[in-house]
Amino acid sequence: MDIQSCYIGPEISPEQFIPEHFFLFLIKGTLNGYDGSKNVTLKPGEYCIVRKNHLVRYNKQKAEDKFEKVVILFDEMFLKQFQIKHKPHIENHSISGAILHMNKNELIAGYINSLIPYYTGAGRIENAFQDIKREELLLILLKIQPELSGIFFDYGKPEKINLEEFMNQNYKFNVGIERFAFLTGRSLSAFKRDFKQVFNETPNRWLIQKRLQEAHFLIDKRKKKPSDIYVDLGFENLSHFSFAFKKQFGISPKNLLC
């Protein structure tokens, strides 16, 4: 493989909320992804589709001090243009989960190799070929798994769902309240109102308390190191986590572990 990390499409959001579908092919290293209900591990030569309007957290492990991948974004504008041009049949689907780990197929392997002549060496392929290569990949994916059409060409927003169930499953994700509101099918004001009725607390305070309670359990009962868990519990840095923990429980997470 002569391609290092390569990216095709508009810039992808760095946050744990996925605003647009994307395809990811792993070249080197290991990728562990979590969508709130299941873990998915990718190894070199494996690939997946990550679905929009979901929460996903991942961590990567380098191989020989390198982590290389091909990421191709299918944004809504591109998908609508593709649909007008190709008029694909929309299949019903029962696919669940945010990360779709696909079975290996020689068409995908051939496609990845076909990117090599257009690779600029700066993480991109030549601009003139970007949409052509995105279109080619989408045609291959729909040939391999036709029911993906029901995912790619669904432009609807999330419908109103059970707020309590969703929040108890996804409280560890580090995203803003606006994202939680959107994903539960509510306006921000309706989300705050319904949240108060369900939990008798504001979303921000509930999230902090819920994460800290889980942290206390993991440190006290499972003997986990604070430095190993704070990111997975939705905290951005260790110092903020330690400060909030001590304020909540009157003891630092480090001293609780001792």
Phi and psi in degrees as a GROMACS rama.xvg file:
@    title "Ramachandran Plot"
@    xaxis  label "Phi"
@    yaxis  label "Psi"
@TYPE xy
-97.9632  -3.59864  ASP-2
-90.4082  134.253  ILE-3
-92.7907  -149.508  GLN-4
-62.5136  134.207  SER-5
-138.889  141.485  CYS-6
-133.727  132.333  TYR-7
-128.455  123.613  ILE-8
121.149  -179.256  GLY-9
-60.408  163.347  PRO-10
-62.7669  138.523  GLU-11
-92.841  146.603  ILE-12
-68.1979  137.317  SER-13
-81.185  -9.64604  PRO-14
-78.8541  175.356  GLU-15
-82.5302  -4.96301  GLN-16
-88.0941  132.87  PHE-17
-100.295  106.124  ILE-18
-82.7582  -19.9229  PRO-19
-142.216  149.985  GLU-20
-62.7187  146.151  HIS-21
-149.166  155.009  PHE-22
-103.412  136.271  PHE-23
-130.159  124.641  LEU-24
-114.969  123.943  PHE-25
-91.4429  126.408  LEU-26
-96.4788  -46.9839  ILE-27
-144.711  139.037  LYS-28
103.511  -166.579  GLY-29
-134.955  138.649  THR-30
-122.175  125.455  LEU-31
-111.959  120.5  ASN-32
-116.532  150.634  GLY-33
-139.183  131.535  TYR-34
-115.798  17.9088  ASP-35
99.7585  -20.2396  GLY-36
-131.311  -25.9018  SER-37
-147.112  156.875  LYS-38
-103.851  141.557  ASN-39
-129.169  132.062  VAL-40
-115.815  129.076  THR-41
-110.444  136.852  LEU-42
-118.697  166.393  LYS-43
-50.5638  132.844  PRO-44
90.362  -5.45443  GLY-45
-101.354  161.682  GLU-46
-152.394  164.323  TYR-47
-152.775  167.284  CYS-48
-113.792  132.691  ILE-49
-107.961  124.339  VAL-50
-87.4942  144.003  ARG-51
-70.688  163.811  LYS-52
59.7903  37.4011  ASN-53
-133.671  165.041  HIS-54
-103.758  130.663  LEU-55
-141.982  134.98  VAL-56
-121.671  143.014  ARG-57
-144.044  156.49  TYR-58
-134.518  149.204  ASN-59
-120.054  145.562  LYS-60
-117.907  124.519  GLN-61
-75.8319  153.873  LYS-62
-121.305  124.795  ALA-63
54.4091  40.5313  GLU-64
63.2955  23.9226  ASP-65
-134.361  146.833  LYS-66
-135.644  114.158  PHE-67
-128.302  141.526  GLU-68
-153.789  162.815  LYS-69
-115.214  124.061  VAL-70
-120.834  128.599  VAL-71
-129.012  117.683  ILE-72
-91.2585  134.143  LEU-73
-110.34  85.5896  PHE-74
-77.6928  163.97  ASP-75
-62.4197  -38.7895  GLU-76
-61.9993  -44.332  MET-77
-62.875  -43.6039  PHE-78
-63.7047  -39.1561  LEU-79
-66.6177  -39.3613  LYS-80
-65.7744  -39.8599  GLN-81
-62.5916  -42.3551  PHE-82
-64.6747  -39.9317  GLN-83
-64.5437  -40.7875  ILE-84
-73.1598  -45.1242  LYS-85
-103.295  -17.0812  HIS-86
47.3648  56.272  LYS-87
-67.2403  147.86  PRO-88
-72.3314  130.366  HIS-89
-89.4088  115.438  ILE-90
-90.6972  146.54  GLU-91
-71.0245  150.746  ASN-92
-143.07  157.841  HIS-93
-125.355  28.5944  SER-94
-76.1321  129.366  ILE-95
-120.403  165.367  SER-96
92.0501  157.505  GLY-97
-86.4099  -28.7715  ALA-98
-112.645  115.378  ILE-99
-102.048  101.298  LEU-100
-80.981  113.285  HIS-101
-93.7627  152.033  MET-102
-72.0863  148.038  ASN-103
-64.2053  142.822  LYS-104
-145.719  138.489  ASN-105
-65.0831  -25.1538  GLU-106
-64.4253  -38.4118  LEU-107
-69.1342  -43.5289  ILE-108
-60.3455  -42.1906  ALA-109
-64.8404  -37.3397  GLY-110
-64.6425  -45.731  TYR-111
-59.575  -42.6467  ILE-112
-65.0617  -29.8494  ASN-113
-69.7014  -14.9419  SER-114
-76.4408  -21.2308  LEU-115
-55.2718  -45.8905  ILE-116
-63.4573  -21.055  PRO-117
-100.953  0.566234  TYR-118
-74.1671  128.395  TYR-119
-87.4327  -13.7246  THR-120
85.3742  3.1407  GLY-121
-119.601  30.7234  ALA-122
82.7371  8.27079  GLY-123
-138.001  163.847  ARG-124
-106.633  167.288  ILE-125
-55.5501  136.185  GLU-126
-54.8719  -38.7118  ASN-127
-62.7056  -21.8543  ALA-128
-106.932  -1.89524  PHE-129
-61.079  -52.8638  GLN-130
-68.3497  -32.6597  ASP-131
-62.6781  -43.6332  ILE-132
-73.2839  -32.008  LYS-133
-65.6537  -42.3775  ARG-134
-62.2779  -42.7785  GLU-135
-60.7524  -44.8826  GLU-136
-63.3681  -41.9519  LEU-137
-64.6703  -38.4162  LEU-138
-62.1817  -39.8632  LEU-139
-65.5233  -45.6685  ILE-140
-61.196  -41.1084  LEU-141
-71.1489  -28.2753  LEU-142
-71.5236  -42.65  LYS-143
-68.703  -42.8397  ILE-144
-139.896  82.9716  GLN-145
-56.2587  -29.9874  PRO-146
-67.1206  -12.5924  GLU-147
-62.7093  -20.7549  LEU-148
-60.2306  -34.5369  SER-149
-67.7032  -17.8868  GLY-150
-93.1585  -52.1112  ILE-151
-62.495  -37.4125  PHE-152
-103.735  23.5255  PHE-153
-100.087  109.117  ASP-154
-102.826  11.9522  TYR-155
-73.6165  157.549  GLY-156
-87.8939  158.822  LYS-157
-56.4431  138.663  PRO-158
-84.7738  164.028  GLU-159
-65.4582  126.174  LYS-160
-127.606  175.752  ILE-161
-65.0186  113.487  ASN-162
-69.1248  -42.7274  LEU-163
-62.5474  -46.0033  GLU-164
-63.5111  -43.658  GLU-165
-64.6166  -45.4139  PHE-166
-68.6847  -38.1189  MET-167
-67.1318  -23.3124  ASN-168
-88.7132  -27.3124  GLN-169
-121.959  13.6437  ASN-170
-64.8966  -18.7743  TYR-171
-78.3655  -13.0137  LYS-172
-77.411  133.914  PHE-173
-89.266  79.663  ASN-174
-133.347  163.291  VAL-175
-73.4863  164.602  GLY-176
-60.6677  -32.9812  ILE-177
-61.0795  -36.377  GLU-178
-68.9378  -43.1814  ARG-179
-60.8273  -40.7544  PHE-180
-61.5261  -47.9653  ALA-181
-59.5366  -45.5237  PHE-182
-71.3371  -20.0809  LEU-183
-97.097  8.06201  THR-184
74.8037  35.6225  GLY-185
-133.235  155.177  ARG-186
-72.5581  164.121  SER-187
-60.555  -42.4065  LEU-188
-66.7166  -39.7661  SER-189
-67.6484  -37.4638  ALA-190
-61.4621  -47.7373  PHE-191
-63.0044  -40.12  LYS-192
-65.8296  -48.6692  ARG-193
-65.8123  -36.5265  ASP-194
-61.8237  -43.5264  PHE-195
-62.341  -38.9952  LYS-196
-67.1128  -38.149  GLN-197
-79.288  -46.9261  VAL-198
-107.092  -6.51526  PHE-199
53.4853  40.5194  ASN-200
-160.109  159.741  GLU-201
-76.2766  153.203  THR-202
-57.512  -45.0596  PRO-203
-62.5834  -45.6727  ASN-204
-68.048  -39.1566  ARG-205
-63.5284  -43.2019  TRP-206
-60.8689  -45.782  LEU-207
-62.1712  -47.0728  ILE-208
-63.5993  -42.7129  GLN-209
-63.259  -43.9935  LYS-210
-66.7255  -40.1095  ARG-211
-68.5426  -36.4985  LEU-212
-62.4491  -42.2154  GLN-213
-65.7022  -39.599  GLU-214
-62.6339  -43.1987  ALA-215
-60.3177  -43.216  HIS-216
-63.5944  -46.1384  PHE-217
-65.3878  -37.1032  LEU-218
-77.2683  -45.3947  ILE-219
-75.0652  -44.8687  ASP-220
-95.6296  -36.2838  LYS-221
-100.316  -5.28584  ARG-222
58.5532  38.5161  LYS-223
-80.5411  143.997  LYS-224
-75.8194  138.282  LYS-225
-53.5779  -38.5555  PRO-226
-67.8833  -17.0823  SER-227
-92.274  -12.6724  ASP-228
-121.285  -18.3188  ILE-229
-62.8447  -38.3071  TYR-230
-66.9923  -43.1196  VAL-231
-67.2101  -14.9867  ASP-232
-100.407  9.57401  LEU-233
91.6516  10.3384  GLY-234
-94.3838  141.34  PHE-235
-80.5221  -30.5644  GLU-236
-148.011  159.564  ASN-237
-67.6021  -37.6614  LEU-238
-65.6857  -40.8834  SER-239
-64.5921  -42.0121  HIS-240
-61.0339  -46.9464  PHE-241
-63.6153  -41.0519  SER-242
-62.8063  -48.2601  PHE-243
-64.4963  -38.4976  ALA-244
-63.5105  -47.1397  PHE-245
-66.2089  -37.1364  LYS-246
-64.0533  -36.4743  LYS-247
-77.1461  -42.3083  GLN-248
-112.515  -6.25807  PHE-249
76.1965  11.474  GLY-250
-147.7  143.629  ILE-251
-73.5314  152.239  SER-252
-61.1661  -33.5239  PRO-253
-65.3608  -41.9988  LYS-254
-72.3782  -30.6645  ASN-255
-64.4818  -34.628  LEU-256
-71.0624  -29.3099  LEU-257
